[in-house]
């Protein structure tokens, strides 16, 4: 019996099995060499990981502040949710790139699963619901963006998954008018605020439009509003206080065990009306194409591959059309709420001075949804004899692109130099466990602001600017000494221990000439020493 002749119940079961298998495939490929590649550690990863380590062991961040609502990081601030989740992964798995990056993977998986379920809610009145859910699962499994963003610890990327969960509960609340869904929607709205500060713009705009729409459709009661607002207000209040302290230049203070932090620099200058429409263009370009940051995107593959762009624009047209019709008719339609979220994100893009993919990651679900909406709506309009060949062609093109992308990632992309430094706690631990080495000066090309993520000192060994301070640490500064050979013969000599990231052939040669012993950690760290 072919697929067309199966009953609706049998088809639904087959679709469900296919969706689960595809999501498992998406998770499996994201786990290949996870925690190892990308080879380098991005600076915000190191800041997040070390703050989480300090919270776990000392109850403060690296500056000695108790449980910050918003972390200082390198001065301009860092969103808190990722670091607090990281505390748990480090507690159970130990301090490593794997543990620091694991929350990114877990939240990405949550975004893929809930995004698939949300797609089902948004197409609930459409006979193409199972097909739409399967297409979303496939796009999640094979997209370069969902792959790359889940493999390194950039805290703002959590906005994709948390905002998707928020939208899921809000859409269900609007459709079913259940108190529990309003409560959960308010909870995840508040949690989303801790993923990335751009949510401070997107969420109020979206909620203002959503409340007006829900009142008009009579799908919200006073009790619903209270249940939504209570968790949102509780979670939002500390962040409002952080903005108050920094905007009005007040002193930081304690709220129970939590610190309402004062930043070294308040980045209000990143919001501007000067380039509103160019900002919107840059924002959408970064989400649909690439942004030039090698850990975010790759210009050869785009975020969802180049052939997705025409489908996105067609899906965008369909979403807008559906939303306008539903608003005019006061009908209940979750697509309208997604449309309002898109409006909020578009406004935020226009206000940003430099939009990029991670800053715009709150648009990822809507872009994915509009893309698959465009795909299945367009192909199903074709004459019947062209439908199957079209699906087969599309599957072949995406499959070939996905295969080439995976090969390129593991052989080229993951090894590209995308940041200035990395961390090697296992190398430093090796030094400390060797009685002949632990009292020697450690020379490293990891700058002082980042070396703490390798040495893991107590917070009192980090100064006001975040620099690691210890008489047994010396920075091999390439501005002063262009090569390790220069540093070795002019400053260092054989007394110190050298922990060098990505040494050149000449670096290795000068150590070999002087009889140094060598240990290697991971792919790129070398320890040179003399006993």
N, C-alpha and C positions, 0 to 999 in steps of 0.2 A: 504494500500500500504506500503510495507516494504521499508527500507532505500535504498536498492540496486535499486529499481524500480523508485526512485524519479529522477527528472531531475537534471542536473548539477546546475541550478539556485536554485532549492529547497534545494539541498544538501549544497550549499554555504551559504544560509540563515540560515539553521539549525546549521552549523558550527559556523557562526558568533554569533548566540544567545548563543550557548554552550560556546564559548570563553569568551563572556561578563559575563555570569553567573559564570564561574569558576574564573575569575579575581575578581568579586565581592565577591565570597567566600573567596578568598585569602586575600582580604582587611578586610573582616568581622572578620576572626579569628585573624588577627593581631591587631584588635582594642579591643579585650576582655581584660578588666582590664588594658588598655593601660595607661601609665604614673604612674601606681602603681607598677606593676611587670615588670622587676625584682625589688625586694624589696629594694636592695641597690642602691646607686648612685655611679657609677664608677668615679674615680678621674678626668679624662678628661672631663666627663660630667659637673662636678661642675665648673671646670676652664672655660669651654666654656660658661656655663650659666651665671656665674658671670661677665665675660668679656662682654657678650652681655648686661647684666643689666647695667653695667657701661657706655657702649657706648650709650645706650638709654637715660640714665639720666644725664650723665656728658660729653658725646662726646669723652671719652677716654677709654682705657682698664683699668684694675685694677691697672696698674703701672703708670697711668697718661699720656700715649702716645696716641696721636690723631690718630684714625682710622688706626691701623696698617695693613700693607700689609700681614704680617705674625705675628701671636701672640706669645708672649714669653711663656705664660702659666706658667709652673713650672721651666722654665729655658731653656729647649731644643727646644722650639718652638711648635706651633700648627697651622695647616692649617686653612685658614681664612674663606672659604665659609660657613661652617656650622654656625660659630658664627654670621656672618652677616645675615643669614636667621633667626637665633634664635632671633636677635634683633626685627624682625617683629612679630614673634610668641609671644614673651614676651610683646610687645607693645599692642597687641590685646587681649591676654589671661591672662596677668599678669604673675608674676614670680612663676613658679612651675615646678615639674618634668614633668608634661604633656606638658607644653609649650616648655621646653628645649628638650624634646624627639620628639616632633611633626615633626620637619624637617626630622628626620630619617625615619619616617613613610611615609611622603609625597614623599620623594625622592625614597624610596623603591617602592612605587606604580608607580611612573614614570618609574622606571627601569623595573617593570613587564610589564607595558603597551607597552613601546617602545621596550623592548626585544621581545615581541610577534610580534610587527610589523616588527622588524628587521629580525626575523626568517622567516616571510613571504617574505621579500625581498631576503633573502639568498636561499629560495626554490622556487623563482618565476618561474623558468623554470622547476619545478618538479611538476608532477601531484599530489604529496602528500602535497602540500603547506598548505591546510586547516588543515590536520591532524597534520602536524608539528607545526603549530601555536597553535592548541588546546593542544598538548602535552607540549609545552613550558609553556602555561598558567597554566596547571595543576601542572607542576613541581614547578613553582613559587608559586602557592597557597599552596602547601603542604610541601615544603622543609624546614627542620629545620633551615638552614642558613638564608633564606629570612625572616623567622619568627623572629628569635632571633636578627638578625642585625637591624631590623626595630623597635626594642622596647627599644633601649638605644642610647644615643647621643654620639657615637664615630665618630668624624668628618671624619676620613679616609674612612669610609664605603660609603661615597657619591661617591667615585670613580667608583663603580659598575654602578650606574645609569647614571652619567654624561658621562662616557666613552661609555656606551651603546647608549646614544643619539648621541654622536659624531660619532660613527661607523654607526649608522642608516643614518645620513645625508651624511656621506662620501660615503657609499655604493650607496645611491640614486644619489649622484652627479656623481659618476663614471658610473653608469648605464645610467642616463638620461642626463648628461652633462648640467645641469641647473645651472645658476649663483647663484640663491638663495640658492641652496643646498650646494654649495661650501662656500658661505658666512656663512651659519649656521654651517657647519662643522668646519670652522675656529673658530667661536665664541665658540662652545662647546669644541673644543680642548683647547682653552685658559681657559675656566671655569674649565675643568678637572684638569688643573695645580694647581688650588686652593683647590682641594679636598684632595690630598695626594702627598707628595714630590716625591714618587717613580715614578710619572708620568713624572718627569724631565728626567728619563732614558727611560721609555717605549715609550713616544710620539715621541721623535726625531728618535729613531731606527725605529719605525713603519712608520713614515712619509718619511724617507729616502727611504725605500723599496717601499712604496706606490707610491711615485713620479716617481721612475724609472719604475715601472710597468705601471703606467698610461700613461707615455710618450710613452712606447712601444706599448700600446694598442690604442694610439692616442685619448684618452678620456679626455684630459686636454689641455686647451689653456693658453696663457699667462694671459688673463683676469681672467680665473678661479683661477690661482695661486695667482694673486693680491688680488682677493676677499677673498681667503682663508687666506692669510698671514696677511692682515691688522688687522682684529680683534684678530688674534692669537698674533701678534707682540705687539699690544697695551696692551693686558692682560699679556703677558709674561714679558714685560720690567720691571715692578716693582719687580717681583720675581727674575729676573736676578740681579737687583741691591741689593736685600737682600742677595743673595749668594755672590756677590762681597764684600759687607760690612763685612760679617762674615768670608769668606774664607781668605780675605786679612787683617782682623783685623782692619777695618776702623771704624770711628765713625758713629753712626746712624744719619739720617738726614730726613728732611721733603721734600716730593714731593707734593706740594700743601697742602691739609689738611691731606694727608696720611703720615704715618711714615714708613720709610725704617728701619726696626728694627735690633738691634744688640742683639743676644741671650746671655744668661748667659753662655751657653755651646753650642758649635757648634758640632753637632752629625755626623761629617764626618766619624767618626770611625765605624759607622754602615754599611758602604760600604767597602767591602774588596774582594780581589781575592783569599784569602787564602783557602776558602772552596767552590769553585765554584760549583762543581758537587754535593757535599752533600747539598749545599744550594738549588739547583734545586729540589733535592729529598724532602727536608723539605718543600719547597714552595708548591709543588704539593700534598704532603701528607696533608698539612694543609688545602688545598682547597677541596680535595677529601674525607678526613677522619675527622680529628680534630686537634686542636692545644694545648689543655690543658688549655685554658683560658675559664673559665666557662661562661663568658658573650658572648663569640663568638660561641662556639661549644659544643657539648656533645658527648663523645666517644661512648655512646651506640647507637647513631642515625646517627653519621657522619653529614656532611653538606647536603647531598642529599640522605641519606640512603645507607647502604652498597651495596644493589643490583644494584645501579646505576653505580658502578665502572666498571664492565665489559662492559656495554654499552658505557661508556665514552671512553674507550680505542678503541673500535670498531669505534666509531664516530670520534675519533682522527685520526685513520687510513684513514677514508673516507675523512675527511677534508684535510689532507696532500696530499692524492692522487688527489683530485679535484684541489687543489692549484697548484701542480706540472704540471698537464696536462694543466691547464689554462695558466700558465706562459710560458710553452713550445709553446703553440699554439697562444699566444698573444690574447686570447679570454677575453671577458668582464665577470668577475665573482666576485661578492662581497665576496665569500668565501675566496678569496686570501687576501683581506684586513683584514679579521678576523684572518687569518693565520699569517699575518705580526704582528698583535697585540699580538698574542700568542708568537711569537718569542721575541718581546720586553719584555713581562712579564716574559718569561723564563730566559732571560738575567738578568733582575732585580732580580729574585729569586736567581740566582747564585751569585750576587754581595752583597746580604743582609747577614749580620752576623747572624740574627735570624728571618727568615721568619715566619709569622704566618697568620692566616686566614684573619684578617682585613688588614694586610699589602699586602696580595695577592688578595684583593677583586676585583681588576681590571680584574682578570681571571674568575670571576663568570659568566658573560654572555657566554664567549666562552665555559666554562665547561658545563653549562646548555645546550647550543646549541649542543655541540658534544654528550652529553648524549642522547638527544631526537633524534638526527640524527642517533645514533647507535641503538636506540630502534626501530624506525619505519622501518629503512632499513633492520635490521636483521629479524624482525618478518614477514615482507612482502616477505622475501625470502622463508619462510616455505611453504610446500604444503598447498593448500587451506583449507583442512579439519582441519589443525592445527592452522590456523590463528586466528579464533574467540576464541577457547579455550585458546590460548596464551595471547591474549589481556585481556580476562576475568581473567586469573590467575594473570597477571601482575597488573591489576587494584585492585584485591583483596589483593595482597601482599602489594602494596603501601598504600592502604586504611587502612589496619590493622596497618601498621607501623605508619601512620599519626595519627590514633586514639590513639595509645599507647603513641606517642610523645606528643600530646596535653595534655593528662592526666598527663604524667610525668612532663611536663613543669609547669603546674599550681599547682601541688602538691609537687614537689621536686625541680626541676631545678631552678625555679625562686626564691627559698628561700635559695639556697646555698650561702655560704659566698664566694664571688668572688673578693672582694676588701676590703680595710682596713677601710673604713669609709662611711658616707653618709651625707645628708644635711637635715635640718628641718627648713625652713624659717617660716612656720606657727607656730612652737613652740616658736621661738624667737619673732615673732610678738605678740604672746599671752603675753609674758613677758613685752614687751614694752607698751602694752595697759593696763597693770595692774599697777595702781599708787603705790601699795605696793611692787611691784617686780622690776620695771624698773630701780631702782638705785642700786640694789643688784649685787654682783658679780655672773656671770654665770659660773658654772663649767660644762665642757663638755668633753666627750672622743673623740670629733672631733678635730683632730690636728690643730694647728694654720694655716697651709698652706691651709686647707680646710674650716675653720670656717667662712671665709668671705662669702662663698656661702650660709651660714645660716643667718649670721647677716646683710649682704648686706650693709656694710659701704661705705662711699665715698672713692675714691681711696687714699686719703691722710692717711687713716688708715691701709694701707697695705705697708709693708716695702719692701726693695729691693729684698728680697728673697721670697716675696709673702706671708709672715706670717701676720695674723691679729694681730694688736697691739692695745690693749685697757686695761686700768687698771681694767675694770669690767669684764674681761674674764680670766679664769684660766683653763689650760689644765689638765685634769685628765690623767696623763701619766702612763700607766700600767707598763712601765719599772721601774719606781720608786716605784709605789704603785700597786702591783699585783691585788688587788681587790678594789672596791669602799669603802668597809668597812675600809680598811687601810687608804685610803685618808680621809674619813669622820672623823675618830677619831684622825688622826695625823695632818691634815691640815685644813680641811674644817669646819666641824661642821654645825650648823643649820643656820648660817647667809646667805650663798649663796643660789642660785637657781641651781638645778642640771638638766641639759638637757642631758640625757644619751641615746645613741644609743644601742639598743639590750641589755638591762640590764639582768643580770643573776638573778636567784631566790634569791641568797644571796644579790644581790644589792637591790632588792625590799624589802627584809626582813629587812635590816638595816634601810631603810627609814621608813618602817612601825613601827619598834620598837621605832623610835624617833618622831613619830606622824606627819610625812610629809603628805601633801596633794598631790594627784597624778592627772595628766592629761596625756592622751595618744594621740599621733598624728600619724596617719597612722597605720602601723603594728608594727613598731619597735622602735619608739621614746617615751620616758617617761619623763615628767617634774615633778620633786619633789621639793616642796617648803613649806615654813612656812610663815604664814601671821602675 
